[in-house]
Amino acid sequence: MSVPENGKSLVGLAAEDEVALCWLTVDGRLLGIDTRQIREVLGPRTVQAVPLAPAFIAGVLAYRGEVLTAVSLRCLLDLPSHSQESCVLVLDGGGNPFALVVDRVGGVVEIDVKSLVATSATLGTGSKALFCGAYRTPEGLLVQLDTNRLRPEHLSETGLLERETAGERGR
């Protein structure tokens, strides 16, 4: 991985053989999102809960005159909630932006696309559907999130709604 020395944004600058990922962590897991899919990193924000919403909907929040649905990555990964402060990213949703709540946001790294490996078989079926691959890095395996599948309107494709309906998930 290489961090730019000139301090310039990597958005749109990665060569064809490299991908620029914003790395983040959830429960100590190293994850990445293509920087071209991120509108803004908001940092810690208060998310307003929505009664009767599926558990993976953390709530809603105000963003530049809009109200965004906030998705809890911890919940999607079937991890328990925690009392520590979380960070919020605003992701492009094909004209329908949404927020993603994660434990911590790191920085941007360039990764050689040749280091792409298949997504781990240890991930659950629903969780595995959220990833589009993983990259070997000196720091460990960085799993890339599929932002299209994280969109609130696409989460039913992961099977999470069916698990909740069956009573397998709690808030």
Backbone as CSV, one residue per row, in Angstrom:
resi,resn,N_x,N_y,N_z,CA_x,CA_y,CA_z,C_x,C_y,C_z
1,MET,0.851,-1.177,0.000,0.000,0.000,0.000,0.888,1.227,0.000
2,SER,0.445,2.246,-0.683,1.207,3.481,-0.676,0.278,4.645,-0.430
3,VAL,0.688,5.509,0.462,-0.068,6.719,0.763,0.589,7.846,-0.017
4,PRO,-0.176,8.711,-0.672,0.423,9.753,-1.491,1.285,10.694,-0.666
5,GLU,2.492,10.991,-1.189,3.404,11.879,-0.481,3.043,13.337,-0.685
6,ASN,2.388,13.651,-1.805,2.073,15.039,-2.103,0.826,15.540,-1.385
7,GLY,0.132,14.659,-0.673,-1.036,15.052,0.085,-2.285,15.261,-0.746
8,LYS,-2.206,15.047,-2.063,-3.371,15.233,-2.923,-4.306,14.046,-2.803
9,SER,-5.559,14.286,-3.083,-6.569,13.234,-3.056,-6.279,12.219,-4.137
10,LEU,-6.560,10.966,-3.834,-6.367,9.903,-4.806,-7.612,9.658,-5.645
11,VAL,-8.719,10.341,-5.340,-9.965,10.108,-6.054,-9.758,10.392,-7.533
12,GLY,-10.000,9.377,-8.364,-9.884,9.512,-9.800,-8.459,9.503,-10.327
13,LEU,-7.449,9.363,-9.453,-6.072,9.410,-9.890,-5.417,8.038,-9.960
14,ALA,-6.067,7.017,-9.467,-5.446,5.698,-9.451,-5.259,5.188,-10.875
15,ALA,-4.113,4.576,-11.115,-3.846,3.981,-12.419,-4.745,2.764,-12.587
16,GLU,-4.831,2.271,-13.835,-5.681,1.115,-14.102,-5.304,-0.097,-13.275
17,ASP,-4.042,-0.202,-12.901,-3.611,-1.368,-12.149,-3.654,-1.145,-10.638
18,GLU,-4.201,-0.012,-10.221,-4.337,0.275,-8.798,-5.745,0.769,-8.489
19,VAL,-6.166,0.528,-7.252,-7.450,1.023,-6.791,-7.194,1.824,-5.515
20,ALA,-7.870,2.969,-5.380,-7.753,3.799,-4.186,-8.898,3.437,-3.250
21,LEU,-8.554,2.963,-2.060,-9.557,2.562,-1.077,-9.410,3.392,0.189
22,CYS,-10.549,3.788,0.732,-10.584,4.381,2.067,-10.696,3.199,3.023
23,TRP,-9.730,3.060,3.925,-9.808,1.925,4.833,-10.518,2.331,6.114
24,LEU,-11.225,1.358,6.663,-11.985,1.569,7.888,-11.976,0.271,8.679
25,THR,-12.392,0.362,9.926,-12.450,-0.850,10.746,-13.820,-0.991,11.388
26,VAL,-14.211,-2.241,11.562,-15.410,-2.608,12.296,-15.020,-3.826,13.115
27,ASP,-15.076,-3.694,14.430,-14.704,-4.779,15.333,-13.291,-5.279,15.036
28,GLY,-12.397,-4.368,14.704,-11.015,-4.716,14.419,-10.769,-5.276,13.030
29,ARG,-11.808,-5.467,12.243,-11.660,-5.986,10.876,-11.293,-4.850,9.936
30,LEU,-10.320,-5.095,9.074,-9.854,-4.101,8.125,-10.692,-4.201,6.851
31,LEU,-11.410,-3.118,6.544,-12.306,-3.080,5.389,-11.965,-1.873,4.536
32,GLY,-12.409,-1.887,3.278,-12.132,-0.767,2.397,-13.313,-0.446,1.498
33,ILE,-13.413,0.817,1.122,-14.443,1.282,0.193,-13.744,2.097,-0.883
34,ASP,-14.089,1.849,-2.137,-13.539,2.597,-3.259,-13.821,4.080,-3.027
35,THR,-12.790,4.895,-3.078,-12.945,6.323,-2.772,-13.895,7.027,-3.733
36,ARG,-14.071,6.497,-4.932,-14.983,7.123,-5.887,-16.436,7.000,-5.449
37,GLN,-16.718,6.136,-4.468,-18.081,5.935,-3.985,-18.394,6.764,-2.735
38,ILE,-17.394,7.470,-2.218,-17.563,8.230,-0.972,-17.765,9.704,-1.287
39,ARG,-18.872,10.253,-0.789,-19.105,11.697,-0.929,-18.339,12.461,0.140
40,GLU,-18.436,11.965,1.382,-17.833,12.691,2.496,-17.711,11.782,3.713
41,VAL,-16.657,12.003,4.483,-16.506,11.333,5.775,-16.925,12.363,6.819
42,LEU,-18.025,12.078,7.520,-18.561,13.031,8.488,-17.927,12.895,9.862
43,GLY,-17.368,11.744,10.157,-16.838,11.505,11.492,-17.981,11.166,12.440
44,PRO,-17.776,11.369,13.728,-18.827,11.037,14.699,-20.069,11.908,14.499
45,ARG,-21.227,11.279,14.447,-22.499,11.982,14.283,-23.574,11.266,15.071
46,THR,-24.577,12.014,15.478,-25.733,11.433,16.138,-26.713,10.982,15.064
47,VAL,-27.141,9.742,15.182,-28.099,9.174,14.244,-29.412,9.003,14.993
48,GLN,-30.491,9.506,14.416,-31.814,9.421,15.031,-32.428,8.060,14.715
49,ALA,-32.762,7.291,15.743,-33.357,5.960,15.549,-34.719,6.073,14.865
50,VAL,-35.051,5.037,14.106,-36.337,4.977,13.412,-37.115,3.794,13.978
51,PRO,-38.236,4.044,14.663,-39.016,2.942,15.232,-39.468,1.959,14.154
52,LEU,-39.432,0.682,14.483,-39.882,-0.418,13.633,-39.054,-0.624,12.368
53,ALA,-37.913,0.056,12.257,-37.033,-0.163,11.105,-36.261,-1.457,11.310
54,PRO,-35.806,-2.095,10.233,-34.959,-3.283,10.389,-33.730,-2.940,11.225
55,ALA,-33.177,-3.903,11.911,-32.049,-3.667,12.823,-30.841,-3.063,12.114
56,PHE,-30.629,-3.377,10.845,-29.449,-2.847,10.156,-29.604,-1.380,9.788
57,ILE,-30.794,-0.816,9.940,-30.988,0.622,9.749,-30.690,1.286,11.089
58,ALA,-29.533,1.953,11.148,-29.120,2.616,12.389,-30.029,3.801,12.689
59,GLY,-30.622,4.372,11.641,-31.514,5.505,11.802,-31.391,6.447,10.622
60,VAL,-31.645,7.716,10.877,-31.533,8.753,9.856,-30.708,9.901,10.409
61,LEU,-30.156,10.711,9.502,-29.429,11.896,9.930,-29.544,12.974,8.877
62,ALA,-29.437,14.207,9.339,-29.505,15.355,8.436,-28.149,15.539,7.773
63,TYR,-28.180,15.788,6.458,-26.946,15.990,5.699,-27.212,16.986,4.576
64,ARG,-26.678,18.177,4.719,-26.764,19.218,3.682,-28.183,19.410,3.137
65,GLY,-29.143,19.505,4.040,-30.526,19.746,3.659,-31.297,18.490,3.277
66,GLU,-30.669,17.341,3.335,-31.333,16.076,3.036,-31.405,15.233,4.302
67,VAL,-32.294,14.264,4.287,-32.354,13.281,5.363,-31.878,11.963,4.772
68,LEU,-30.789,11.423,5.330,-30.200,10.197,4.812,-30.508,9.010,5.712
69,THR,-30.725,7.864,5.103,-30.845,6.616,5.848,-29.440,6.187,6.240
70,ALA,-29.249,5.825,7.494,-27.947,5.373,7.987,-27.987,3.866,8.213
71,VAL,-27.037,3.172,7.601,-26.937,1.718,7.686,-25.821,1.369,8.667
72,SER,-26.089,0.444,9.577,-25.095,0.001,10.560,-24.301,-1.173,9.996
73,LEU,-23.014,-0.956,9.734,-22.183,-2.039,9.223,-21.988,-3.124,10.282
74,ARG,-21.925,-2.731,11.551,-21.813,-3.725,12.632,-22.979,-4.708,12.574
75,CYS,-24.163,-4.188,12.415,-25.351,-5.041,12.375,-25.332,-5.938,11.141
76,LEU,-24.941,-5.388,10.001,-24.885,-6.178,8.774,-23.894,-7.339,8.897
77,LEU,-22.844,-7.122,9.677,-21.832,-8.166,9.878,-22.176,-9.064,11.055
78,ASP,-23.391,-8.887,11.599,-23.881,-9.690,12.718,-23.001,-9.554,13.958
79,LEU,-22.535,-8.324,14.207,-21.714,-8.018,15.373,-22.563,-7.284,16.403
80,PRO,-22.241,-7.454,17.672,-23.018,-6.739,18.693,-22.765,-5.230,18.628
81,SER,-23.754,-4.459,19.035,-23.555,-3.009,19.087,-22.554,-2.710,20.193
82,HIS,-21.981,-1.523,20.142,-21.018,-1.141,21.180,-21.282,0.288,21.600
83,SER,-20.753,0.649,22.743,-21.044,1.965,23.310,-20.034,3.020,22.872
84,GLN,-19.015,2.625,22.137,-18.010,3.581,21.689,-18.565,4.452,20.562
85,GLU,-17.949,5.601,20.376,-18.370,6.512,19.326,-18.087,5.899,17.960
86,SER,-19.011,6.045,17.040,-18.864,5.524,15.687,-18.668,6.670,14.705
87,CYS,-18.193,6.345,13.500,-18.008,7.327,12.438,-19.044,7.095,11.342
88,VAL,-19.367,8.163,10.635,-20.360,8.089,9.568,-19.713,8.534,8.259
89,LEU,-19.930,7.737,7.216,-19.514,8.085,5.862,-20.770,8.294,5.033
90,VAL,-20.731,9.249,4.112,-21.831,9.436,3.173,-21.378,8.823,1.854
91,LEU,-22.150,7.849,1.377,-21.803,7.135,0.155,-22.754,7.527,-0.961
92,ASP,-22.216,7.564,-2.178,-23.046,7.803,-3.345,-23.897,6.581,-3.568
93,GLY,-25.146,6.791,-3.801,-26.048,5.673,-4.044,-26.706,5.794,-5.391
94,GLY,-25.956,6.146,-6.422,-26.546,6.313,-7.738,-27.601,7.402,-7.738
95,GLY,-27.265,8.564,-7.166,-28.222,9.655,-7.075,-29.052,9.614,-5.807
96,ASN,-28.897,8.562,-5.022,-29.625,8.400,-3.769,-28.609,8.129,-2.661
97,PRO,-27.960,9.182,-2.123,-26.917,8.967,-1.124,-27.481,8.355,0.158
98,PHE,-26.616,7.655,0.876,-26.977,7.090,2.164,-25.755,7.143,3.074
99,ALA,-25.972,6.929,4.363,-24.889,6.977,5.340,-24.533,5.566,5.784
100,LEU,-23.258,5.353,6.077,-22.767,4.080,6.588,-22.092,4.344,7.920
101,VAL,-22.529,3.644,8.966,-21.985,3.815,10.311,-20.951,2.718,10.551
102,VAL,-19.707,3.129,10.848,-18.595,2.206,11.071,-17.900,2.574,12.384
103,ASP,-17.004,1.718,12.851,-16.288,2.000,14.091,-15.259,3.114,13.932
104,ARG,-14.469,3.027,12.856,-13.358,3.967,12.679,-13.035,4.097,11.199
105,VAL,-12.684,5.317,10.781,-12.239,5.565,9.419,-10.764,5.911,9.483
106,GLY,-9.980,5.265,8.621,-8.535,5.507,8.607,-8.163,6.535,7.564
107,GLY,-7.548,6.089,6.494,-7.107,6.981,5.435,-7.331,6.333,4.090
108,VAL,-6.654,6.878,3.085,-6.766,6.359,1.725,-5.463,5.666,1.359
109,VAL,-5.597,4.496,0.756,-4.436,3.742,0.309,-4.624,3.311,-1.141
110,GLU,-3.526,3.212,-1.861,-3.548,2.672,-3.214,-3.136,1.217,-3.122
111,ILE,-3.898,0.349,-3.764,-3.608,-1.071,-3.705,-3.547,-1.626,-5.123
112,ASP,-2.558,-2.447,-5.368,-2.397,-3.109,-6.662,-3.549,-4.084,-6.863
113,VAL,-4.281,-3.951,-7.961,-5.433,-4.825,-8.199,-5.007,-6.277,-8.383
114,LYS,-3.745,-6.511,-8.676,-3.240,-7.878,-8.824,-3.206,-8.618,-7.491
115,SER,-3.297,-7.884,-6.387,-3.284,-8.533,-5.066,-4.682,-8.950,-4.625
116,LEU,-5.671,-8.825,-5.530,-7.049,-9.218,-5.228,-7.138,-10.726,-5.041
117,VAL,-7.812,-11.146,-3.967,-8.051,-12.568,-3.706,-9.547,-12.761,-3.485
118,ALA,-10.000,-13.992,-3.559,-11.416,-14.295,-3.341,-11.805,-13.932,-1.914
119,THR,-13.066,-13.567,-1.719,-13.574,-13.242,-0.394,-13.523,-14.484,0.483
120,SER,-13.187,-14.287,1.723,-12.993,-15.382,2.673,-14.224,-16.271,2.831
121,ALA,-13.985,-17.554,2.880,-15.067,-18.524,3.086,-15.559,-18.506,4.528
122,THR,-14.841,-17.838,5.409,-15.250,-17.791,6.817,-16.356,-16.781,7.068
123,LEU,-16.651,-15.936,6.075,-17.723,-14.957,6.238,-19.066,-15.645,6.095
124,GLY,-20.069,-15.170,6.810,-21.420,-15.706,6.697,-21.982,-15.401,5.317
125,THR,-22.985,-16.144,4.901,-23.567,-15.971,3.569,-24.071,-14.554,3.366
126,GLY,-24.822,-14.019,4.312,-25.338,-12.657,4.191,-24.213,-11.648,4.179
127,SER,-23.242,-11.812,5.083,-22.117,-10.887,5.157,-21.264,-10.952,3.910
128,LYS,-21.029,-12.142,3.401,-20.187,-12.316,2.219,-20.762,-11.572,1.022
129,ALA,-22.068,-11.463,0.953,-22.717,-10.768,-0.156,-22.397,-9.278,-0.159
130,LEU,-21.895,-8.750,0.944,-21.589,-7.328,1.047,-20.204,-6.983,0.521
131,PHE,-19.389,-7.996,0.218,-18.008,-7.784,-0.187,-17.804,-8.123,-1.654
132,CYS,-16.846,-7.443,-2.274,-16.544,-7.743,-3.679,-15.128,-8.261,-3.860
133,GLY,-14.447,-8.562,-2.789,-13.101,-9.126,-2.871,-12.259,-8.671,-1.700
134,ALA,-11.025,-9.139,-1.695,-10.095,-8.777,-0.628,-8.706,-8.604,-1.230
135,TYR,-7.903,-7.783,-0.582,-6.550,-7.510,-1.048,-5.558,-7.888,0.042
136,ARG,-4.487,-8.539,-0.372,-3.404,-8.846,0.562,-2.560,-7.582,0.724
137,THR,-2.360,-7.200,1.970,-1.536,-6.031,2.265,-0.548,-6.422,3.357
138,PRO,0.502,-5.644,3.560,1.434,-5.947,4.654,0.749,-5.926,6.024
139,GLU,-0.338,-5.149,6.146,-1.066,-5.046,7.408,-2.070,-6.172,7.607
140,GLY,-2.295,-6.968,6.571,-3.269,-8.049,6.647,-4.215,-7.998,5.464
141,LEU,-5.282,-8.740,5.564,-6.261,-8.810,4.488,-7.224,-7.628,4.595
142,LEU,-7.336,-6.842,3.532,-8.252,-5.709,3.487,-9.418,-6.125,2.596
143,VAL,-10.599,-6.236,3.168,-11.785,-6.699,2.455,-12.530,-5.495,1.899
144,GLN,-12.795,-5.518,0.591,-13.476,-4.400,-0.058,-14.981,-4.584,-0.006
145,LEU,-15.671,-3.553,0.477,-17.127,-3.555,0.539,-17.722,-3.207,-0.821
146,ASP,-18.819,-3.854,-1.162,-19.565,-3.561,-2.381,-20.613,-2.520,-2.019
147,THR,-20.342,-1.252,-2.349,-21.234,-0.171,-1.918,-22.621,-0.276,-2.540
148,ASN,-22.726,-0.863,-3.708,-24.041,-1.030,-4.318,-24.918,-1.943,-3.456
149,ARG,-24.347,-2.992,-2.910,-25.116,-3.918,-2.071,-25.384,-3.363,-0.679
150,LEU,-24.647,-2.349,-0.267,-24.877,-1.723,1.035,-26.039,-0.741,0.999
151,ARG,-26.450,-0.347,-0.195,-27.560,0.602,-0.315,-28.786,0.023,0.370
152,PRO,-29.482,0.832,1.168,-30.647,0.331,1.901,-31.658,-0.409,1.033
153,GLU,-31.889,0.063,-0.178,-32.878,-0.582,-1.041,-32.387,-1.907,-1.627
154,HIS,-31.098,-2.206,-1.499,-30.556,-3.464,-2.021,-30.241,-4.491,-0.925
155,LEU,-30.384,-4.101,0.313,-29.994,-4.999,1.400,-30.865,-6.253,1.490
156,SER,-32.055,-6.220,0.938,-32.902,-7.419,0.962,-32.264,-8.552,0.176
157,GLU,-31.404,-8.224,-0.790,-30.720,-9.239,-1.587,-29.723,-10.050,-0.769
158,THR,-29.315,-9.535,0.384,-28.340,-10.249,1.209,-28.993,-11.314,2.082
159,GLY,-30.323,-11.295,2.187,-31.018,-12.254,3.036,-31.199,-11.757,4.462
160,LEU,-30.735,-10.538,4.769,-30.840,-10.019,6.128,-32.285,-9.784,6.549
161,LEU,-33.122,-9.347,5.626,-34.527,-9.113,5.982,-35.216,-10.410,6.371
162,GLU,-34.905,-11.481,5.676,-35.513,-12.776,5.990,-35.077,-13.270,7.363
163,ARG,-33.796,-13.044,7.714,-33.301,-13.463,9.036,-34.026,-12.708,10.139
164,GLU,-34.236,-11.395,9.922,-34.935,-10.602,10.935,-36.377,-11.044,11.081
165,THR,-37.030,-11.304,9.966,-38.423,-11.728,9.998,-38.558,-13.036,10.762
166,ALA,-37.569,-13.898,10.629,-37.594,-15.187,11.318,-37.219,-15.049,12.793
167,GLY,-36.885,-13.841,13.216,-36.571,-13.600,14.629,-35.158,-13.975,15.024
168,GLU,-34.253,-14.072,14.069,-32.878,-14.445,14.371,-32.033,-13.262,14.781
169,ARG,-32.540,-12.035,14.578,-31.762,-10.842,14.927,-32.537,-10.033,15.956
170,GLY,-31.817,-9.430,16.844,-32.410,-8.509,17.795,-31.709,-7.189,17.733
171,ARG,-32.310,-6.189,18.300,-31.680,-4.870,18.329,-30.737,-4.778,19.491
